[in-house]
Amino acid sequence: MLARLRCVLLCASLLAGARAWAAGWEHLSDVDRVQELKDGVELSAGKAKVRVTFFRENIVRVRVAPNGVFPKDYSWAIIQPPEPPTVKVHDSRDQVRITSGAVVVVVKKSPLLVNFENAQGKTILADEPSSPMAWNGQRIEVWKKMPLLENYYGLGDKPGTLNRRNRAFTLWNTDSYAWQESTDPLYKTIPFFIGLNEGTAYGVFFDNTYRSNFNFGLESPDFYSFGSEGGEINYYYLAGPQPKKIVQMFVALTGHTQLPPYWALGFQQSRYSYYPEARVREIAKTFRDKKIPCDAIYLDIDYQKGNAPFTIDRERFPAFEQMIKDLAAQNFHTVLIVDLHIKKDPGHNYVPYDSGIRNDAFVKKADGSLFVGNVWPGESVFPDFTLTRVRTWWGGLFSDFVNMGVAGFWNDMNEPALFLTPTKTMPLDNLHRLDDGTILQHRAVHNFYGMENVRATYDGLRTLRPDERPFVLTRAAYAGTQRYAATWTGDNISTWNHLRMSTPLMLNLGISAYPLVGTDIGGFAGSPTPELLTRWIEVGAFNPIYRDHTAKDTADQEPWAHAPQYEAIRKRYIELRYRLLPYIYTSVEESFRAGVPLMRPIFLEYPQATEFYGDERNFFFGDDLLVEPVVTELVDPEEIKLPPGTWYDFWSATRFTDKDKIVLSPKLDELPLYVRAGAIIPMQPLIQATNETPRGPLELRVYPGENCRGSLYQDDGRTYGYEKGEFLRVTYACTVSANTIGVSSHIETNGRAPWWNAVEVKIYGLASSPKQIRLGDQTLTGWQYDSDTHAVTFSVPDAMRDWSAQVVQP
């Protein structure tokens, strides 16, 4: 039986390879010339040429020119590279070996195949021998061997399972209202994935902006492929071997997310739409009256006159400017939607259209005439964001809103999405202009058009408010868009299945270098049941962007919707979000600085634990919090598996190991949450908005264990003062011996005075009340021991200095 199965698989593989050769593809032939370059080699294979170069340390670039002429080298995703590393080339009869550091590229000569090895000679990634890289007219394709145990992650916002193996995908930015588990494509194009095989990882970034395809094993069980409808074969191999390192390398390649304003990490309330003005004020007042923390209120398109961007409907909002000021006085930040289309409205003093026409700012049809499409305002025109001067013009349009005090902007419909057309977008032969005079068809620009839209918004806000961090939210993206805007998962549905799908989707965005992500809490289309909205608000507290949003003609979806018992639970989790903000902001600063997403799949932290490769429900929130959300309506008793090591239950402080059997059946107000042993978590007293100053000491929760550490980062949360050293960074550590637990604090950077001076330290895991607690040379009194949580609490009154404490146990 086994022999027969092997025969079937082999035959399927051979047939697939034969189909690839027979389908009109022109494959690379044998190498007939090798030319050394300073960073690699250029290979000639008939009329084609292939360049294999080291782009930077541990990153290899492969380019193919079928006609022997490489196009102008430009990327919308890649940031300026450093000097390439030192490269050694050894050319022999059968192969060429290019070595730099621990990475070896082996180019087979007959036929031309590109394989990647580690320093120990193990092949990590290899071309499929039966199908060398190929082209068919404008189409291009790459085939790679697919080991039996290899798993694939990434590609941005694709619904369905976390692991991409045995699935095929199209990358083409698409308005996908009410998308489902099998819907493809969605809103974003991030042609990057991680291969993970028994702890060893690599990454591939296919830097091609045309409509692209990725097939992880549906064509054959032995290989996967990727390609596109145009452009060039141009991909990057990222050597690991750890998956977290791969993510950091891809972030370094395409750019770090910017440190957001602090308020953007608070709770955000939105719907399509809040109007008139009295309704907006009512929403704000209700949050404050009910003491439910909130930082932002969104206005969707109905604040505009006739849905025209950059206008205000004065009948619905007669005192718009005063409303913005009044909301700010209540510590609310107003976020306005501004779609990228401009209403075609000549002769009515509509400045965005009139000035755009004067500046020749809009996209043209193939015959050179103005392109007009139908969107929310009716007939509309579309800025040509590929031109610097157009992006500058667009950014200047925000000046009135900025002067009013509007805090953030939401660029939607930027796939670009159009009505009354079966393609949902503009014609593919529309023309876009580049600064150097190059003309590109829309088919080449479509996937990064939305990125250039939010780039224009971001740069405009940086010009208008030079020392204030912008907040921009985008629906569409290409690789690198994280440099300019946060994102969310688009128009989801109020179902339990969508709650379940939200986690793997955001996890794949995070490992695709997009850390500031969220969903429409509660679902956009439809109305959630009280239980569904409650569960979604619970897990949403552990999403990077925490925004409740819903569509027209749906029920109220604010936290106080439904009965008081549901409101109380939701309020509790929103409050927990605010109490955790010191930990969250510190983790977000790590994303900004080190390129690690705030929301992470378990395999990113434990790549050797293969049993978690398919875990798409549970995730890490920062380094130390493990979230195990409830995503089903019926909650049956379930045995859960913790990652390797020791863990503390966040709520009860009960200590577990990965060997313990844990069976849970969480009630509606319970979200399983665990803390890694060895974590030190900073928390704060409850506030109603991030502009408020917490009253009381900083709280440090210490969970003794191996490699016990923590950190705290604080700045003003608003400006770029941190670039001049105006920030506070504190590192914490704890040590455990036979009868003593030590906790220490070290101020690494003291460039900003914090809101706190005292620290309340709470150490968990003590079997009994301590014998003594010392702070430096002093013996402390007034400490408390809680026998239920096995925790001791004591205060450090003057904590803005280095300090150490010892808890002596009996």
N, C-alpha and C positions, 0 to 999 in steps of 0.2 A: 504493500500500500504506500509506504514512504517513498519507494523507488518510483512508483507511478506518479506521485505528487511532484517529485523532483523533475520528472520528465515533462509534466504539464507546465510547470513554472519555466523550465528551460525553453520549451517550445514557444511559450507566450513571449518570453524575452526576445528570442530570435526573430519571431514574427514582428514584434514591435520595432526592433531594429531594422528589419527589412522594410517595414512600412515607412520608417523615417527616411531611408535611402531612396525609396521608390516614389515618394510624394512630391518630387520636383525640387527637393533640397539640393543645393550645391555645397558640399562639405569641403572643409579644409583638406588639402592634399599633403603630400610629403614635404618636409623642410628641405629646401635646396640652397639656403644661404643663412648664415648667422652673423649678425652685426652687434658687437658689444656697444652698450650705451653706458653712461656714467651711473645709471640707476637700474640697469637690467640689460635686456637684449631686444633687438628687433629681428623677427624671423620672416623670411620670405618663403611662401608656399605657393608656387605657381604665380598667378597674378595677385594673390592676396598677400597681405602683410599682417603680422601679429606682434604686438609689443607686450612684453611681460616685464614690469618694472616694480621696484619697491617704492611705494608712495611715501611711506614713513615706516618707522620701526614696527614690525609685525603686521604690516598691511601691504598686500600685493595687488597691483592693478593689472588687468588684462584687457587689451583693446584689439579689435579686429577691423581691418579695412579690406573688404572684399575686392575692391578695385585697386588696392595698393596705395591709395591716397587717404590719409587720415583727415577728418574734418577739423575745423577750428576747435581747439580744446577749451571747453567752457562747461561749467556745471552750475545749476541753480541751487544745488544742495550742498556741495562741498565747500568748506571754508578754506582760506588760503593755507596751502600745505607748508610745512617746515622744509628745511633742507633734507633731501633723501639720505637714508643711512648708507653706510659702507656696504658695498656689494661685491661678492666674488663670483666669477663665471668660469665654469669648466665645461668646455665643448669637446665631446667625444663623438665617435662614429654614430652611435644610436640615440644619444640624448644630450641635452644641455642641462647642466645643474646651475641654478642661480641661488646663492646662499647669502643670507644676512641674519646675523644673530642666531636665533634658534629655529628659523624658518628656512626650509629648502624647497625650491620650486624645481620640479623635474619635468622637462619638456621632452616628450618622446618625439622622434623625428618621422616615423613612418607607421601610421599617419600622425599628423601633428596633434598631440594630446598634452594637456597641461594638468599636472598632478601636484599636490601640495603635501609635504612631509614635515614631521617635527625633527628635532635634532637627533633623536634616537632612530631615525629611519622609518618610522611608522607612517604609513599613508593616512592622512586625515581626510582629504577630499580629492577625488579623481574624476577625470572625464570618462564618460561611457565609451569604451573602445569601438563599439559598433556604430556610434553616431558622433563623430567629431563635430565641433561647432560649425554652423551652417547658415545659409541664407537662401531665400526664395523670393526673388524680386526685392521688395522693400522689407519683407519679414525676416527676422533673425531668430536664432534659437541656440540654446546651450543645453547639453545633456550631461548629467553627472551620475556616477554610481550612487546607489542608495542601499547602504548596509541594512541588514535585517532588523537591527535593534536601534537604528537611528531615529530620532524624533525631531520635529521641526516646529519652530515658534516664531512669531513676529507677523510681518505684513500689515501692521497697524490695525485698523478697525474692521476686522472680518468676524462676522457672527459665527456661532457654532462652537465646536470644541477648541480648547486651548492648543492642543497638538494639531498641526496642519497635515500630518501624514495621512495618506489615502484620500486626499481631497485636492481639488483643482480650483484655481481662483483667477479672476480677471481684475486688474487694477485700472480703474477708470472712474474718476470722481463723478458720482451720480447722486442726484436728489432721490433718496429712497424712503419716502414717507411710509411709516408703519411697516418697516422691514421685518422680516421673519428670520428664523434660524438658518434657512437655506438661501436667503437673499444675497446676491452677489452681482455686481459690485456695490459698495457703499460709497461714503463721502470722501474718503481719503486714499491717497496713493503713497504708500511707503514701501518700496520694493526691497526690503531688507528682511532677512530671516537668520535664525540661529539653528545650526544643527547640533544636536546633543546626543552623544552615544556613550553610555556607561561612564559618565563623569567628564568626558572630554568634549569640548565645544569648539566650534568655529562659527564665523559669520560670513554672509555673502550680501553685498549691496550691489544691486543692478541699477546703475545710475542712468536710467532711460525714461524720458518723460512721456513717451507715446503710450497708447493702450498696451498693456503688458499682460502676460499670462504666466502662472506658476502652477506646475502639475507635480504633486508629490506622490507619485506612484500609481495613478490611475491608468497611465499609458502602459506601464510595465511594473512589476514588483521589484525590478532590479535597478531602475534608475528614475531620477526625477529630471525635470526640465524647467527652464524659464526662457522667455523671449518676448518679443514685441512686434508690433505692426510697422515699425519704422525706427529710424535712428540707428545707433551702432551697438554692437556688442561691446559693452564697457562695464565691467564689473570689478568689485574689490573683494579680495579674500582677507578676512580678519582672523588671525591666528589667536587662539586662546591661551591656555586651554580651559580656563574657568568661564562659565557663561556671564558672570557679573563683569569680568574683564572685557568680554566681547561688547557688552552694552556700553561700557565706558569708552571703548575705542570707537564705537559708532557715534557716540555723542561728540567725541573729539573730532571726528571726521566731518560731521554735519552741523555742529554748533550746540552749545549749552543753552538750555532754557534760561531766560532772564529771571532774576529774583523778583517775585511779584510783590505788589503792595500787600502789606499785612492783612488789610481788610478783606482781600480776595480769598482768604482761607477761612473766613467766617461763614455763617449760614446765609444763603442768597435766596430770595423769594421772587418768583417770576410767574407770569402766565401770558397767554395770548388771548386777550390783552387786559391790562388794568387801565380803565378809563370810565368816566371822566376824572378830572382832577380830584374830586371829592372821594372817589373810590381809592385812589392812591393814598390819600391822606388817611382814610379809614384803615387801610391795611397797616400803615406805619403805626398808627395809634394803637391798634389791637395788639401788635407785637409788644409794644412798650407797656400797655396796660396789663397784659397777661404775663409780662416778664419772661417772654420767650426770646432768647438772644437772636439777633439778626443784624447783618451788616450791609446788605444790598437789596434794593428793589429794582427790578427790570421793567422797562417800558418797551413793549413790542410795537408793531407797525402802526397801531391805531392812534398813537400820539401825533402822527404826521398828517398833514393836510393831503387828502387823496392818496395816501400811501407813498408820497414822493419823499425820498431821502433828503435830509437836511432842512425839512420844513416842520412847522408846528401847527396843529389844528387848534386855532384860538377859540373855537366854540367849545371844544372839550376841555381845553387847558388855557383858560383866559389869563391866568397868572402863573404861567409855566416857570418863569425865572424865580419868582418868589417861592414857588413850591420846591424847587431844587434847593434853595437856601434854607427853607424850613426843614426839609428832610435832613440836610446836613447838620442843622442845629440839634436834631434828634439822633445824630450819629448814624444816619443812613447814607449810603453811597448810591447814587442813581446811575444805572447802566442803561444806555439807549441802544436799540437796534439801529444799524445803518447798513442796509443792503447795498451791494455794489452797483446795481443798475441805477441809471439816472432817467427820470421821466422825460420823454420827448415833449417839451412844452414851450415852443417858441412864442415870442410875443407877449409873455405874461410876467416878465421880470423874474423868472426862475433862475437864480444865479448859477447853480451847478450846471444847468444845461447851456445857458448863454455863454458862460465863461469857458465851458468845455468846447463848444463849437469854435469860439474865437481862438482857442489854443490848439485846435486840431487834436483833441484828446481822446477820441473815441475809435473803437474798432471798426474796420472797413470790411466790406464784402469782397469776394474774389475779383469783382470788376472795378474795385476802388471806390465805390459809393458807400455812403454811411450805412452800417448795419443797424436795423431796428428790430427788436424782438419784444414779445409780450410778457410782462411780469406783473407784480402787484399794482403798480401805478397805471397799467395799460401799456401803450407803446413806450419803449424804453431804449436807451442807448447804453453802451458799455465802455468804461474807460480802458484804454490800452496800457495796462499796468506794466508791460514789458519795457516801457520808456521811463527813464528817470524823471524827465520833466513832467510826465503825467502823474507819476507817484507823488512828486512834490506838490503839484496842483491839487491832487486829491487830499493830501494831508492838510493843506491850508483851508479846506472846506470845513474843518472841525473847529475853527477858531471861535465862532459864536457860541457853540456848545461848551467849549473849554472855558470861555470867559464867564459863562453862567455858573460854572462849578460842577458840570457833569463829570462823574468820576471815571466811568469806563464805557467801552463801546463794544458792540456785538455785531460782527460782520457775518451775516447769514446769506443763504442763497448764492454762495460764491463758488459753486462747482465749475462753471456757473450754471444755475438752474433757470430754465425758461418754460413758459406755458405754451400751449397750442402747437407743440411740435413733438413728434413721436420719439425723438432722441432725447428729449428733456433738456437740450442744450443748444448752443449756436451751431451753425453749419461748420463742418470740419475744414472747409476751404476758406473760411474767413481769414483775414490777414492781420498779423501783429508785427509791429516794428520794434527793432532793437536799436540801441543807442548808436551802434556802428553802421547803421544803414541796412543791416540784414533784415529780410522779411521772412517770417515763419508762418506757416498755416496753423490754424487753431488745433489741428490734430496733434501738433508738436507742443503746443502751449497749454492745452486744456488742463492737464494734471497739475501744473504749477501756477495756474492763473489765480486760484484762490490764495495761494501763498503770497503772490505779489500784491494782492489786494490788502492783506493784513500787514504786509511789510510797509505798504504806503501809509496805512493807518498808524502803525507803530512809530514809524519815522516822523510822521506829521506831529504826533503827540509829543515825541521827544523834542521837536523844534518848538512847539507851542508852550510846553512846560518842561524846560530843559533839565530841571533837577527833580522832577517827580516821575516815579515809575509808572508807565502806562499799564492799564489792564485792558487787553483786547481778547475777545473770545471769537473763535472761528469754527465753522462747520467743515469746510474743505481744507485739505492740506496736501503737501508733498513733503518728502523727506527734507528736514531743515526748518519747517515752519515753526517748530518749537522755539526758535530764536525770537519770534515775534508775538505769539499768541497762545493762550490756553485753548483747550478744545473740549467738546463733549461728543456723545455718541449719536446725536441726531434724533430724529423723530421716532422714538420708541413707542411701545404700547403698554397700557396698564394691565399687564398680565403677570402671573407668577413666573412664566417662562422667560419673560423679558428681565425680571429681577434676577433670575438665575444666570441669564446670558450676559448681564452687565459686567460681572466680574472677569470672566476670561477675556472679554473684549477690551476692558481697561488694562488688564495685565499685559496683553499683547501690544497695546499702544505704549505702555511704559517701557517695555524692553525694546520697542522700536524708536527709542529716544524721545518719546513724548510723555513727560511725567505729569504735567498739569492737565488732568483729564477728569471728566465727570459724566454723569448721565442726567437725563430729566428724571429727577426723583419722583416716584409715583407713576411715571409714564406720561407721555405727551398725548397720545391718542387714546381716548376712552377715560373712564373714571375708575380709580382703584377702590376696592373694598376697604373698609376700615383696617382690617388686618394686613392687607397688602401694603397700604401706605405706611402703616406703622413699621412693618419689617423693613421697608425700603429706607425710611428715615433712620432706622437703627444702623443698617450697614452703610448708609450714606455718610454717617459721621466719620467713617474711615475711608472715604474717597478723597482724593486731592481737592477736587472742586465739589462743593456741597450745595447744589442748586435744585430747588423744587420748581418744576415747570410743567404746564399743561396747556392744552389747546382750547380754542373756542368751543362753545357748546358742550363743555364738560363740567362736572360738578366742582364745587370749591375743593381746593387741594392744599390749603394752608395747614399748618400743624394743628390748628384748633378745629379743623373739620371733623365731623362725626361726634361721638359722645365724649364726655369729659375723661373717661378712663383711657381712651386712646390718646387724647391730648396730653395727659400726664406722662405717658410713656415716651411720646415723641419729644416732649420738653426735656425729659431726663437725658435723652441721648444728645440733643442739641447742646444742653448744658455740659455734658461730658466732652463734647468737641471743644468747647471754649476753655474748659479746664485743662485740656491737653494741648492747647495752643503753643506753650513753650516747647514741648516735644515735637509738635508738628512743624513749627517754624524752623527749628534746628534741623529737622530732617529735610525740609524743603531747601534750606541753604546748602545742605550736602548734595542735593540733586543739582542745584545751580553750580556748585563748585566741583564736585567729583563725578557727576554724571550718572548717579544711581537713582532709579525712580523711587518715589515715596511708597507706591503700591507695587508689591513684588510677588511673583510666583514663588512657591516654596523651593523649586529647584534652583532658583537664583542664589539662595542662601545655602542649600544643601545639594549640590550637584551630584554627589556620590550616592544619595538616597534615591535610587531609581524608582522606588515604590510611589514617589510623589510626582513623577513625570507627567502623570495624567490628572493630577489634582487641580481642578479648575474652579472649585468653590471657595477654598480657603486660601488665604494670602497673608503676606507680611505687610504691615503698615509701619514703615521705617525699619530700623535694625531690630527692634525688640518686641513689637506687638504682633501676635499671631491672631488673626481674625477668622472665626469659623461661623459665617453667617447662616441664618435660617432662610432658605429660599423656596420653601414649599408650603402650601397651605395646610396640609396635614402633617403633623410632626409626630412620627413614630419613634420609639426608642432606637437610638443608633449608636453603635460603637465607633468611636473616633480614634484616629491614629495620630500621635504627636510626632514631630520630627525628632531626630536623635538629640539626646541630652535631657536636661531637667527643666521643668516649666512650672510656673505659678499661675493658678487661676486668678485673673485680675480682680474678680469680685470677692472671692472668699479667701484668697491667698493660700489655698491648699496647694501643696507641692506634689508634682507628678514627674514621672520619668516616661520616656518613650516605650518602656516595657509594661507600663501600667495599663490595665483594661479600664477604659472610661466609656460609660454608656450614658448618653444624654437624651433628654426629651424636653427641650427648652420651652418654657411658657412664653406667652406673647411678649412679655417685658424682658426676656432673657436673650442676650446675644453672647454665645460662648467667646471668651476673649482670654488669651494667655500671654504671659510675659516670660521672655527668655531668662533663665537663671543666669545671673551675671549682668543684668540690666540695671541702670540707674535712670529713672524716668523723672524729668522735671515737669511739674504741674503748677497751676496757679489758682487763686480764688476765683469764684465765678464773677463774670462780667456780662453785661448785656450787649456790648459791642466792642470792637477792638480799639476804638478811640478812648474807651474808659481806662482809667488806671486801676489795676486790681488793688484791693484793700486787704492787706495782710502779707504774710511772708510767702516766699517761694517755697513750694513743697518738693522735696526730693524723696521719691520712693525707691528704696534700695532692695534689690532681690539678689542676695548673695549667690555666687556661683563662679564657674571658671571664667577667666578673662573679664573680670567684673569692671565695667566702665560705663561712662555716660558723658554727655556734653550738653552745653547750653549755648545757643547763639542768640543775641539780641542786637537790634539796631533801631533806628527810628521808625522803621516799617513803611517809610514813604519816599525818601529821597535816595540819592546816590552817595550820601555821606560815607557809606561803608567802603566805597572805593578809595577814600582818603583815610581809612583806618578808624572811622567813627563807629565802632561796634564793640560789643563785649563778647568774648569767647571764654568759657570756663570748662575745664575738663574735670571729671570726677572719677574716682577709683575706689574699689573696696577690696580688702584682703580678708581671708578667712584662715584662722589657725585653729589649734585644738580647743582653745577656750576664749578666743578673742576675734571679734569682727572689727576691722578698721575701715573707716570711711575718710576720704580726703578730697579736698577741693583745691584746684590750682587755676589761677587766673592767667590765661595765656595772652589775651589782648584786653586791655582796659581802656578802650577808646570811647566808651559811652557809659554814663551812669544809668543803672537799671532802675526800674520802679520799686525794687525791693532792696532791703538792706539785711533783713533777717531771713534765715532759712529754717524750715521745719523738716527734720530728717525722720523718715519712717523706714525702719529696717524690718524686713519680713524674714520668716524662717527660723525664729528663735523658739526652741522647745520649751523654754521656761523664762521667767523674769530674770533680767540681768543682775549680776552681783554689783556691778559698778559701771558708770559711764564717765569717761574722761574726755574733756575737750582741751587739747594741748596739755598744759600742766595742771589744769583745773579739774576738780571733781564736780560733775553736774548734779544738781538736784532738780526736782520738779518734772522729771521724765515720767512717762506713762507706759505701762505694758498691757497689751490687749491679749488675753488668753484665747479669744475666739479666732483671731487672725494670726496669732503668734508673732505679733509685731511690737516693737518698741518705738516710741516717738520722743524726740528731744529737739530742743531749739538751739540754733547757733545765732546769737544776737547780732554779731558784727561779722557778717559773712562776705563783705566786700574786701576780702583779703584771703590769702592762702590759709587753710585750716585743716586740722585732722582731728578725728575723734576715734576713741576705742571703746567698744562695748565688751565688757568682761563678763563672761558667762560663768555660772556656778561650776 
